[in-house]
């Protein structure tokens, strides 16, 4: 049974919650001059109004390519990936204008630019090379799992690694080419199918997954982490005081 935490009367001003599950959390009679939420929400009710449809509509307005990241057909998946490759190329060129050491800097505790690229290598290895293509241990040693992930068999995890931008981009190029090849051969029928379970233990767990789920995981990761990277590059490019 889940433990229920009661914060009645508590002063949580300035509190930071990171990588926490707030499902079912209820706040009553709360006050905040400012409140920042960043995460995944199915339903978010503010003063009895579900604001998620408004948030989704505003994000789609800000980022015209965002609706393309919810593909339904094989052709739409290919289009989404073409967009992502183009956007990431632009972001990579922007990163090259910074001194190499700054690409290893974290902004507000978030992953550095290099760490972000390392994580996307891991995501492709997990959901495309392993879950979809059936390779039991496809993980590149420079891949970086999510921080809250417990140790998994056959998954290297070296947070201290500091590859150069060119080094990690070379690995990225190999992984993006793999995804492109998968999508080139994708059919609408294949999208409705399930993967064959990988016999060996590892991550993701050895079970069958919807093909659509595997592709969606990578597309979503690529989209979201590029936005995070652009946000942090903005901060890194500001004059240092």
N, C-alpha and C positions, 0 to 999 in steps of 0.2 A: 504494500500500500504506500502510495506516495506521501511524503511528508509535506504538510501544509504549513508554509511560513506566514506568520501574521506580523505585519509591520505597522499596526495601529499606533498612531502617535509618534512614529519614528521620523527623524529628520534625515532624509536621504538626498538632500540638496548636494549636487555635484557628484552623485554616485555614478559609477560606470559599470555596466553589465556587458560582459563580452562572452560570446559563445555559450549563452544560457538558453534554456527552454522555458518560455513564459506562457506556454499553452494553458488556457483557462484562467490566467491571472486576471484579477478584478481589482480595479482602483476606484475607490469611492471617496468623495470629499477631498480630492487631492488638489494641490496648487503647484503650478510651475510657471515662472515667468518665461522660461524657454524649456523645451523638451525635444530632444533629438532621438528619433528611432531609425534604425537602419537594419533591415533584415527581411525575412520572408514571412508574410502574413496572408492567411486565407481570408480572415475577417478581422477587422480592426474597428471597434465601435467607440466613438467619441461623443459623449453626451447623447447617447441613443441613436447616433447616426453611423452607419457603416461607411467609413470613408475610403475603403479600398477601391471601389469603382472610380472615385474621383482621382485617387493617386495614380491608378493605372492609366486613366485617360490623360493625365498631365504628363506622365512619363512618355507615353506614346507621342504626345505633342512635341515634347522637347527633343526627342530622338526619333526622327521619321523612320529610321531603319528598324526600330525596336519591334513593331508588329511582324516584321519579316523573321524575327527570331522565334516565332511560334508556328513553324511550318507544319503543314498537314500532308502534303504530297511529296513524292520523291523529288520532283522538279523544284519544289519550294525549299527542300533541304539543301539542294545544290546551290540555289540562289542565296540562301542564308550564309552558307560557307564562303561563297565568293565575296559577299559583303564583309564578313569577318576578316578574311585574308587581306582585303584592301584596307580596312580600318586599322588592323594591327600593323601593316606595313607603314602607315602614316605615323602611328604611335612610336614604332621603332625608330623611324627617322628623327622624330622629335627627341627621343631619348639619347640619340647619338650626339646631340648638341650639348649635352651635359658632360662635365668631367667624369671619367669612369668611376671614380670613388663614390660619387653621389648616387650612382645607380644601386649601390649597396646600402644606402641610408633608408631607414624607416621613417615614415611620417605619421606622427600621432600613434605610434605603436603598431601600425599596419605593415604588411609585408613590403619590402623594398621592391623596386622594379625587377631586379634580377630574381628575387624570390618568387615574384608573381609568375614570371616565365617558367621557372622551375616547377611551380605547382601545376601549370597547364600541361607540362610534359607528363607529370604524374597522372593527371586527369585523363589524358588521351591513352596512356598505357593501361589505366584501370578499366575504362569503359569501352574503348575501341579494341585495343590489342588483346586484352584479357577477356572481358565479358562478351564482346561481339565476335572477335576473330578466334577466340579459344586458346590463345597463348597462355600457358599457366604462369610463367614468370617473365613478363615482358619489360619489367621496370628498369629504366635507365638509372644509373647511380646518382645522377644529378637531379632526378625528379624529387619533388618536395611534397609529401602528403600534408593534408590539413592538420593544424596544430593539435586538435583534440582527438585525432585518430590514435588508438592504441597500437602498439607494435603488431605487425601482421607478418605471417610467414612469407618469405621471399620478397618483401617490400623494403628496399633500402631507404634509410632516412638519415640524412646528414645535414642538419640545419646549419652547421658551420661552414659548409662548402662555399667558396666564393669564385665561381666561374666568371670569366669575362663575358661581356655582352656578346661578342662574336662566337664564343664557345657555346653558350646556351642557345643562341639563335640557330646555330648549326643543328643542334638536337631538335629544336622546335621545327625547323624546316623539314626534317625527316618525318616528324609526327604529323605535321599538317598535310604533307604529301600522302601519308597513309590514310588520313580521313578523306582527303580529296578522292583517292582511289576507291574507297568504300562507297562514297556518294556517287561517283561516276557509274558504278554498277548497280546502284540502288533502284528498286522498282516499288511501285505502290503495294504490290502483293507482299514483298519482303517486309515492308513496314508493319504489316499486321501479324508477323510471325514472332516466335519466341527464340531466344538463343539456346544453344546446347550448353548444358552446365559444364564448367571446367572441373575435372575430377580433383585436381590438387587444391588444397586450402590456400587462402590468400585473400586479397581484396580486389574487387568486392567479393563477398562470400560466394562459395560454389553453389550456385543455383541457376535456374533459368530466368532470364529477364526479357521483357518486351524489347524488340529491336528499337522501337521508337524511343523507349526509355533510355537506352544507351546513347543514342544520337542526341537526344534532348539534353542529357547531362553535360555533354561536351559543348554543345552550342550555348547553353546557358552559362557555363563556366567561362567560356571565351568572351561572351558579351559582357557579363558582370565584371570580370576582372579587368577588362580593358577600361571600363568606366572608372574603376578604382585607380588604375594606373594613370589615367589622364588627370584625375583629381590630384594625385600625389605629385605628378610632374608639374602641375600648376604651382604647387607649394615649393618644390625644389628649384623652380626657375625664378622665384621671387628673389630680389636682392637680399643677401644675408646681412643682418645687422650686427 
